[in-house]
Amino acid sequence: MSSAILLSIILLYFGVLLGIAFYTSRHSTNESFFIGNRNSKWWLVAFGMIGTSLSGMTFISVPGTVGKAGFDYFQVVIGYFLGYFVVAYVLLPLYYRLQLTSIYTYLEGRLGATSYKTGALFFILSRTLGATLRLYLVIKVLEQFVLEGMHIPFEVTAIVILGLILLYTYRGGVKTIVWTDTLQTTFMLLALVICVGYIISNLHYDIPGAWRALGEHGFTRLLQTDPKSSGFFGKQILGGAFITIAMTGLDQEMMQKNISVSNLKDSRKNMLTLSFLQMVVVFIFLSLGGLLYLYGISKGGAFQTVLVDGKSQLQFILDGKNIIGDNIFPVLAFHYMPPFISVIFIIGLISALFPSADGALTALTSSFCIDILGIRRKQGATEQQQQRTRLIVHNAFALIFLVCVFVFRQIDNGSLIQVLLVVAGYTYGPLLALFAFGILTTRQVRSSLVPLVCLAAPIACYVLKQHDTAWLGGYAIGTELLIINSALTFLLLLATSHKGKDEQAHKKQ
């Protein structure tokens, strides 16, 4: 299929998003931008958040992991499921009780202004890196498989896509995104189901037969039982639970949509519904990954183990090219499947991209305006003045996204889902520790030391991870990096803290 037709489909898709944005942003205010006037429907938020929580990285990178690791990633997803219950029954009640617009204002009331600003800045750093990593992956695919034939540079593609995201988010914010995410999640899931159905039909399987074939090729292996391995199931499940607590429960983007629901009961329904749906959808994505490799084998592809820099590396060679990892889905969709699958792939890909990119841009704008600039607290600031500040910040973050996308292009290693989890381990650890310290203790931090502690712990963890197998007797750190980082931060906060008023009063009694 020609690049021009695919590009026309992408532009038409954007036209639909802009139409929704125009309709939903009528009579919008700062309140509707930040929290959707607290009247979003829980079921709408839950469905739309599937797209936000999965993103374009899931659409491309998760199926690609099956070639090397089978269903190992599902161990992390089981942990995600458990983590959602902590968010639903511990964090959401806290946010609703305090009627928060930015969840980081909890830190100000409990630990002071410095902790509040530090927590907000770590979220801004975490979400910026995570969102731009996802954004980069999708832009790379669009450049390689859609726009390269039209000689449109990567840089131009990135600028245009970010410009279009700005167009439909700059006014409506959360109020708009709740609806656009629902549309995009629908298209993403339809694309997933159609692609699975096509491959099963093309290979002349029924569903039980396809599952048997996946098992025979070793793609459905799930639990790793070697405790020293970074993929050991205990570490993966526990790490996944903490990743959800941090990347969902302590993430302004995710919580901004949850607290836009009118009451705690419905918000909790949203969270628990999301936890179940995410497991189902990721399982289908992993099944798609195995089916893609089976399809590649039917076209003459084969796995090979080669030495690269003295290390064994598994490759999947098709027509002389290694397409294991992030390349397997787009290469097969564009070069070995009929044109209608190429269209379905593009629609699914951009539908997976934008719920994560637009939500991140809105959440970062909200957090910076509320937590760092404090525009909701400035006396005498009119609605128009606040809106002007918000738009400047919104545009500034779009520019930062663009710079980060260009940086990630230089460090791409071919399988970005693992990079995302490692980045989360370093950046969300201090944020998780600050909230845990506030909730689990009555002690007070020493404000001047909080930023230093929150920087020292990730640096120490980075050094440890670089030498983990040598220093820890062959033990490789995996997704539990987040736990180690947050635990170290917590201990440092505890060591430098002093008794709170409540604790002192209790001891006197």
C-alpha positions as CSV (number, residue, x, y, z in Angstrom):
1,M,0.0,0.0,0.0
2,S,1.3,3.5,-0.9
3,S,2.6,5.8,1.7
4,A,0.3,8.5,0.5
5,I,-2.8,6.4,1.4
6,L,-1.4,5.5,4.8
7,L,-0.6,9.2,5.5
8,S,-4.2,10.2,4.4
9,I,-5.6,7.7,6.9
10,I,-3.4,9.1,9.7
11,L,-4.6,12.7,8.9
12,L,-8.2,11.6,8.7
13,Y,-7.8,10.0,12.2
14,F,-6.4,13.3,13.5
15,G,-9.4,15.1,12.0
16,V,-11.7,12.9,14.1
17,L,-9.8,13.7,17.2
18,L,-9.9,17.4,16.5
19,G,-13.6,17.2,16.0
20,I,-14.0,15.5,19.4
21,A,-11.7,18.1,21.0
22,F,-13.7,20.9,19.5
23,Y,-17.0,19.5,20.8
24,T,-15.8,18.6,24.3
25,S,-13.8,21.8,24.9
26,R,-16.7,24.1,24.5
27,H,-17.1,26.3,27.6
28,S,-14.0,24.7,29.0
29,T,-12.2,26.2,32.0
30,N,-9.0,25.5,34.0
31,E,-11.1,23.2,36.2
32,S,-12.2,21.1,33.2
33,F,-8.6,21.0,31.9
34,F,-7.1,19.9,35.2
35,I,-9.8,17.4,36.5
36,G,-12.7,17.4,34.1
37,N,-15.0,19.2,36.5
38,R,-15.1,15.9,38.5
39,N,-18.0,14.5,36.5
40,S,-16.4,11.9,34.3
41,K,-18.1,8.5,34.1
42,W,-16.1,5.7,35.8
43,W,-16.7,3.1,33.1
44,L,-15.6,5.6,30.4
45,V,-12.4,6.4,32.3
46,A,-11.7,2.7,32.9
47,F,-12.0,1.8,29.3
48,G,-10.0,4.8,28.1
49,M,-7.2,4.1,30.6
50,I,-6.5,0.8,28.9
51,G,-4.9,2.8,26.1
52,T,-3.1,5.1,28.5
53,S,-1.6,2.2,30.5
54,L,-0.5,0.2,27.5
55,S,0.6,2.7,24.9
56,G,2.3,2.3,21.5
57,M,5.2,0.5,23.3
58,T,2.9,-2.3,24.3
59,F,1.5,-2.5,20.7
60,I,5.0,-2.9,19.2
61,S,7.5,-3.9,21.9
62,V,5.5,-6.5,24.0
63,P,4.8,-8.8,21.0
64,G,8.5,-8.5,20.1
65,T,9.7,-9.8,23.5
66,V,8.0,-13.2,22.9
67,G,10.8,-14.3,20.5
68,K,13.5,-14.2,23.3
69,A,11.5,-14.4,26.5
70,G,8.2,-16.1,25.8
71,F,5.4,-14.9,28.1
72,D,7.9,-13.8,30.8
73,Y,6.5,-10.3,30.7
74,F,3.1,-11.6,31.9
75,Q,4.8,-12.2,35.3
76,V,5.2,-8.4,35.6
77,V,1.5,-8.0,34.6
78,I,0.4,-10.3,37.4
79,G,2.2,-7.9,39.7
80,Y,0.4,-5.0,38.0
81,F,-2.9,-6.6,38.9
82,L,-2.0,-6.9,42.6
83,G,-0.7,-3.3,42.7
84,Y,-4.0,-1.9,41.5
85,F,-5.7,-3.1,44.7
86,V,-3.2,-1.1,46.8
87,V,-4.0,1.9,44.6
88,A,-7.8,1.4,44.9
89,Y,-7.9,0.8,48.7
90,V,-5.0,2.8,50.0
91,L,-4.3,5.8,47.7
92,L,-7.6,6.6,46.2
93,P,-9.4,7.1,49.6
94,L,-6.6,9.4,50.6
95,Y,-6.9,11.5,47.4
96,Y,-10.7,11.8,47.7
97,R,-10.6,12.6,51.4
98,L,-8.3,15.5,50.8
99,Q,-10.1,16.6,47.6
100,L,-6.8,16.9,45.7
101,T,-6.4,18.3,42.2
102,S,-2.7,17.5,42.2
103,I,-2.0,14.4,44.2
104,Y,1.4,15.8,45.2
105,T,-0.2,18.4,47.4
106,Y,-0.6,15.6,49.9
107,L,3.2,15.7,50.4
108,E,3.0,19.4,51.3
109,G,0.5,18.9,54.0
110,R,2.3,15.9,55.5
111,L,6.0,16.6,54.9
112,G,6.3,20.3,53.9
113,A,6.9,22.4,50.8
114,T,10.3,21.0,49.9
115,S,9.1,17.4,49.8
116,Y,6.1,18.6,47.8
117,K,8.2,20.2,45.2
118,T,10.7,17.3,45.1
119,G,7.9,14.8,44.6
120,A,6.3,16.8,41.8
121,L,9.7,17.3,40.1
122,F,10.4,13.6,40.2
123,F,7.0,12.9,38.6
124,I,7.7,15.5,35.9
125,L,11.0,13.8,35.2
126,S,9.6,10.3,35.2
127,R,6.6,11.0,33.1
128,T,8.6,13.1,30.6
129,L,11.1,10.3,30.0
130,G,8.4,7.6,29.9
131,A,6.1,9.4,27.6
132,T,8.8,10.5,25.2
133,L,10.2,7.0,25.1
134,R,6.8,5.7,24.0
135,L,6.4,8.6,21.5
136,Y,9.8,8.0,20.0
137,L,9.1,4.4,19.3
138,V,5.9,5.1,17.3
139,I,7.4,8.0,15.4
140,K,10.3,5.7,14.4
141,V,7.9,3.1,13.0
142,L,6.0,5.8,11.1
143,E,9.2,7.1,9.6
144,Q,10.6,3.7,8.6
145,F,7.4,2.1,7.2
146,V,5.1,5.0,6.1
147,L,7.0,8.2,5.4
148,E,10.4,7.0,4.3
149,G,9.2,6.4,0.8
150,M,7.9,10.0,0.7
151,H,11.3,11.3,1.9
152,I,9.8,13.0,5.0
153,P,12.6,13.3,7.6
154,F,12.2,11.9,11.2
155,E,12.5,15.4,12.6
156,V,9.6,16.7,10.5
157,T,7.4,13.7,11.5
158,A,8.1,14.3,15.2
159,I,7.3,18.1,14.9
160,V,4.0,17.5,13.0
161,I,2.8,14.8,15.4
162,L,3.5,16.9,18.5
163,G,1.8,19.9,16.9
164,L,-1.3,17.8,16.2
165,I,-1.4,16.6,19.8
166,L,-1.2,20.2,21.0
167,L,-4.1,21.1,18.8
168,Y,-6.6,18.7,20.4
169,T,-5.3,19.0,24.0
170,Y,-4.5,22.6,24.6
171,R,-8.1,23.7,25.5
172,G,-10.1,20.7,26.8
173,G,-7.4,18.9,28.9
174,V,-8.8,16.0,30.9
175,K,-12.4,16.7,29.8
176,T,-11.3,16.1,26.2
177,I,-8.9,13.3,26.8
178,V,-11.4,11.1,28.7
179,W,-13.4,10.9,25.4
180,T,-10.5,10.7,22.9
181,D,-8.9,8.0,25.0
182,T,-12.1,5.9,24.7
183,L,-12.1,6.2,21.0
184,Q,-8.5,5.4,20.6
185,T,-8.6,2.4,23.0
186,T,-11.5,1.0,20.9
187,F,-9.5,1.3,17.7
188,M,-6.4,-0.2,19.3
189,L,-8.3,-3.3,20.6
190,L,-10.0,-3.8,17.3
191,A,-6.7,-3.7,15.5
192,L,-5.3,-6.3,18.0
193,V,-8.2,-8.7,17.5
194,I,-8.2,-8.3,13.7
195,C,-4.5,-9.0,13.5
196,V,-4.7,-12.1,15.7
197,G,-7.7,-13.3,13.7
198,Y,-5.9,-12.9,10.4
199,I,-2.8,-14.8,11.4
200,I,-4.8,-17.7,12.9
201,S,-6.9,-17.9,9.7
202,N,-3.9,-17.6,7.4
203,L,-2.0,-20.4,9.2
204,H,-5.2,-22.5,9.1
205,Y,-5.4,-22.9,12.9
206,D,-8.4,-22.8,15.2
207,I,-7.8,-21.1,18.6
208,P,-6.9,-24.4,20.5
209,G,-4.6,-25.3,17.6
210,A,-2.9,-22.0,17.6
211,W,-2.3,-22.3,21.3
212,R,-0.7,-25.7,20.9
213,A,1.6,-24.4,18.1
214,L,2.7,-21.6,20.4
215,G,3.5,-24.1,23.1
216,E,5.4,-26.4,20.8
217,H,7.7,-23.6,19.8
218,G,8.3,-22.6,23.4
219,F,6.6,-19.2,23.1
220,T,4.2,-19.7,26.0
221,R,6.8,-20.4,28.7
222,L,5.9,-18.3,31.6
223,L,7.5,-18.7,35.0
224,Q,11.3,-18.3,35.4
225,T,12.4,-20.2,38.5
226,D,16.1,-19.2,38.8
227,P,16.2,-16.8,41.7
228,K,19.4,-15.2,40.4
229,S,17.9,-14.4,37.0
230,S,16.5,-10.9,36.4
231,G,13.4,-12.6,35.1
232,F,12.7,-14.7,38.3
233,F,8.9,-14.8,38.8
234,G,9.1,-13.7,42.4
235,K,11.0,-10.6,41.5
236,Q,8.9,-9.9,38.4
237,I,5.6,-10.1,40.3
238,L,6.7,-8.1,43.3
239,G,8.4,-5.6,41.0
240,G,5.3,-5.3,38.9
241,A,3.1,-4.6,41.9
242,F,5.3,-1.7,43.0
243,I,5.6,-0.4,39.4
244,T,1.8,-0.1,39.4
245,I,1.7,1.6,42.8
246,A,4.3,4.1,41.6
247,M,3.4,4.5,37.9
248,T,-0.3,4.5,38.4
249,G,-1.1,5.4,42.0
250,L,1.6,8.1,42.3
251,D,1.3,9.4,38.8
252,Q,-0.6,12.6,38.2
253,E,-1.5,11.6,34.6
254,M,-3.2,8.4,35.7
255,M,-4.7,9.7,38.9
256,Q,-5.9,12.9,37.2
257,K,-8.4,10.9,35.3
258,N,-9.4,8.8,38.3
259,I,-10.1,11.8,40.5
260,S,-12.1,13.3,37.7
261,V,-14.8,10.7,38.6
262,S,-17.4,12.2,41.0
263,N,-16.9,9.8,43.9
264,L,-14.6,7.3,45.5
265,K,-16.8,4.3,45.0
266,D,-17.0,4.8,41.2
267,S,-13.3,5.6,41.0
268,R,-12.5,2.4,42.7
269,K,-14.7,0.5,40.3
270,N,-12.7,2.1,37.5
271,M,-9.4,1.0,39.0
272,L,-10.4,-2.6,39.6
273,T,-12.0,-2.9,36.2
274,L,-8.8,-1.6,34.6
275,S,-6.7,-4.1,36.5
276,F,-8.7,-7.0,35.0
277,L,-8.9,-5.6,31.5
278,Q,-5.2,-4.9,31.3
279,M,-4.3,-8.5,32.1
280,V,-6.6,-9.8,29.4
281,V,-5.3,-7.3,26.8
282,V,-1.6,-7.9,27.5
283,F,-2.2,-11.6,27.4
284,I,-3.7,-11.2,23.9
285,F,-0.7,-9.0,22.9
286,L,1.7,-11.7,24.0
287,S,-0.3,-14.3,22.1
288,L,-0.1,-12.0,19.1
289,G,3.7,-11.9,19.5
290,G,4.0,-15.7,19.3
291,L,1.7,-15.8,16.3
292,L,3.8,-13.2,14.6
293,Y,6.9,-15.4,14.9
294,L,4.9,-18.4,13.7
295,Y,3.8,-16.4,10.7
296,G,7.4,-15.3,10.1
297,I,8.5,-19.0,10.2
298,S,5.8,-19.8,7.6
299,K,7.5,-17.2,5.4
300,G,10.9,-18.8,5.7
301,G,12.1,-17.1,8.9
302,A,14.2,-18.9,11.5
303,F,15.9,-18.3,14.9
304,Q,19.6,-18.3,15.0
305,T,22.1,-17.8,17.9
306,V,25.1,-15.7,17.0
307,L,28.1,-14.3,18.8
308,V,28.0,-10.5,19.1
309,D,31.0,-8.9,21.0
310,G,31.7,-12.3,22.5
311,K,28.1,-12.7,23.8
312,S,25.5,-15.1,22.5
313,Q,22.6,-13.3,20.9
314,L,19.3,-14.8,19.6
315,Q,18.2,-13.4,16.3
316,F,15.2,-14.1,14.0
317,I,16.3,-14.0,10.4
318,L,13.8,-13.4,7.6
319,D,15.1,-12.8,4.0
320,G,18.5,-12.1,5.5
321,K,17.4,-9.5,8.0
322,N,17.2,-9.8,11.8
323,I,13.7,-8.6,12.8
324,I,13.5,-9.9,16.4
325,G,12.1,-7.5,19.0
326,D,10.5,-4.2,18.1
327,N,10.7,-4.8,14.4
328,I,8.8,-8.1,14.1
329,F,5.3,-6.6,14.0
330,P,5.8,-3.6,11.6
331,V,8.0,-5.6,9.2
332,L,5.5,-8.4,8.8
333,A,2.5,-6.0,8.7
334,F,4.0,-3.9,5.9
335,H,6.0,-6.4,3.9
336,Y,4.4,-9.9,4.3
337,M,0.7,-9.3,5.0
338,P,-2.0,-7.9,2.8
339,P,-2.6,-4.1,2.5
340,F,-5.7,-4.1,4.8
341,I,-3.5,-5.4,7.6
342,S,-1.1,-2.5,7.0
343,V,-4.0,-0.1,7.5
344,I,-5.2,-1.9,10.6
345,F,-1.6,-1.8,12.0
346,I,-1.3,2.0,11.4
347,I,-4.7,2.7,13.0
348,G,-3.9,0.5,16.0
349,L,-0.4,2.0,16.4
350,I,-1.5,5.6,16.4
351,S,-4.5,4.7,18.6
352,A,-2.0,3.2,21.1
353,L,0.3,6.2,20.9
354,F,-2.0,9.1,21.6
355,P,-3.7,8.1,24.8
356,S,-0.2,8.0,26.5
357,A,1.2,11.1,24.7
358,D,-1.8,13.4,25.1
359,G,-2.5,12.4,28.7
360,A,1.2,12.9,29.7
361,L,1.3,16.3,28.1
362,T,-1.9,17.4,30.0
363,A,-0.7,15.9,33.3
364,L,2.7,17.5,33.1
365,T,1.1,20.8,32.3
366,S,-1.2,20.4,35.3
367,S,1.5,19.4,37.7
368,F,3.9,22.1,36.7
369,C,1.3,24.8,36.9
370,I,-0.2,23.7,40.2
371,D,2.8,22.2,42.0
372,I,5.7,24.2,40.8
373,L,4.2,27.6,39.7
374,G,1.3,27.4,42.2
375,I,-1.2,29.2,39.9
376,R,-4.2,28.0,41.8
377,R,-2.9,29.8,44.9
378,K,-1.9,33.1,43.5
379,Q,-4.1,35.8,44.9
380,G,-5.8,38.0,42.3
381,A,-4.9,35.9,39.3
382,T,-7.8,35.9,36.9
383,E,-9.1,32.8,35.0
384,Q,-7.6,34.4,31.8
385,Q,-4.2,34.9,33.4
386,Q,-4.1,31.3,34.7
387,Q,-5.1,30.1,31.2
388,R,-2.3,32.1,29.6
389,T,0.2,30.6,31.9
390,R,-1.1,27.1,31.3
391,L,-0.9,27.5,27.6
392,I,2.8,28.6,27.8
393,V,3.6,25.7,30.0
394,H,1.8,23.3,27.7
395,N,3.7,24.5,24.6
396,A,7.0,24.4,26.6
397,F,6.5,20.7,27.5
398,A,5.7,19.9,23.9
399,L,9.1,21.3,23.0
400,I,10.8,19.3,25.8
401,F,9.1,16.2,24.4
402,L,10.6,17.0,21.0
403,V,14.1,17.3,22.4
404,C,13.8,14.0,24.3
405,V,12.5,12.1,21.2
406,F,15.6,13.2,19.4
407,V,17.8,12.0,22.2
408,F,16.2,8.6,22.4
409,R,16.8,8.2,18.7
410,Q,20.5,8.2,19.4
411,I,20.3,5.5,22.2
412,D,17.8,3.1,20.7
413,N,18.8,-0.5,21.5
414,G,15.9,-2.2,19.6
415,S,13.8,-3.4,22.6
416,L,12.5,-0.3,24.5
417,I,10.0,-2.0,26.9
418,Q,12.8,-3.0,29.2
419,V,14.4,0.5,28.9
420,L,11.1,1.9,30.1
421,L,11.0,-0.4,33.2
422,V,14.5,0.5,34.1
423,V,13.9,4.2,33.8
424,A,10.8,3.8,36.0
425,G,12.9,2.0,38.6
426,Y,15.3,5.0,38.9
427,T,12.8,7.9,38.7
428,Y,9.7,6.6,40.6
429,G,11.7,5.2,43.5
430,P,12.1,8.5,45.5
431,L,8.4,9.4,44.8
432,L,7.2,6.1,46.2
433,A,9.4,6.5,49.2
434,L,8.1,10.0,50.0
435,F,4.5,8.8,49.9
436,A,5.3,5.7,51.9
437,F,7.2,7.8,54.5
438,G,4.2,10.1,54.8
439,I,1.6,7.4,55.1
440,L,3.5,4.8,57.2
441,T,5.2,7.0,59.8
442,T,4.4,10.1,61.9
443,R,8.0,11.4,61.7
444,Q,9.0,14.7,60.0
445,V,11.7,15.0,57.4
446,R,14.5,17.5,57.5
447,S,13.4,19.6,54.5
448,S,16.9,20.7,53.4
449,L,18.1,17.1,53.1
450,V,15.1,15.7,51.1
451,P,16.3,16.7,47.6
452,L,19.8,15.3,48.4
453,V,18.4,12.0,49.7
454,C,16.1,11.6,46.6
455,L,19.1,12.1,44.4
456,A,21.6,10.0,46.4
457,A,19.4,6.8,46.4
458,P,19.0,6.5,42.6
459,I,22.7,7.2,42.0
460,A,23.6,4.5,44.5
461,C,21.2,2.1,42.8
462,Y,22.7,2.9,39.4
463,V,26.1,1.9,40.7
464,L,24.8,-1.2,42.2
465,K,23.0,-2.3,39.0
466,Q,26.1,-1.8,37.0
467,H,27.9,-4.3,39.2
468,D,25.0,-6.5,40.4
469,T,26.2,-9.9,39.2
470,A,29.8,-9.3,40.4
471,W,28.9,-7.9,43.8
472,L,25.9,-10.1,44.5
473,G,27.2,-13.5,43.6
474,G,25.6,-13.7,40.2
475,Y,22.3,-12.2,41.2
476,A,20.9,-9.9,38.5
477,I,18.6,-7.0,39.5
478,G,15.4,-6.9,37.4
479,T,12.1,-5.0,38.0
480,E,12.8,-5.0,41.8
481,L,15.1,-2.1,41.1
482,L,12.2,0.2,41.9
483,I,11.8,-1.6,45.3
484,I,15.5,-1.3,46.1
485,N,15.5,2.3,45.1
486,S,12.4,3.3,47.1
487,A,13.6,1.2,50.2
488,L,17.0,2.9,50.2
489,T,15.3,6.4,49.9
490,F,12.9,5.5,52.7
491,L,15.7,4.4,55.0
492,L,17.7,7.6,54.3
493,L,14.6,9.7,55.0
494,L,14.1,7.8,58.2
495,A,17.7,8.2,59.3
496,T,17.6,12.0,58.7
497,S,14.1,12.6,60.1
498,H,13.0,13.7,63.5
499,K,9.9,13.0,65.7
500,G,6.7,14.5,64.6
501,K,4.3,16.3,66.9
502,D,1.9,13.3,67.0
503,E,4.7,10.9,67.9
504,Q,6.1,13.2,70.6
505,A,2.6,13.6,72.2
506,H,2.1,9.9,72.2
507,K,5.4,9.2,73.9
508,K,4.6,11.8,76.6
509,Q,1.4,10.0,77.4
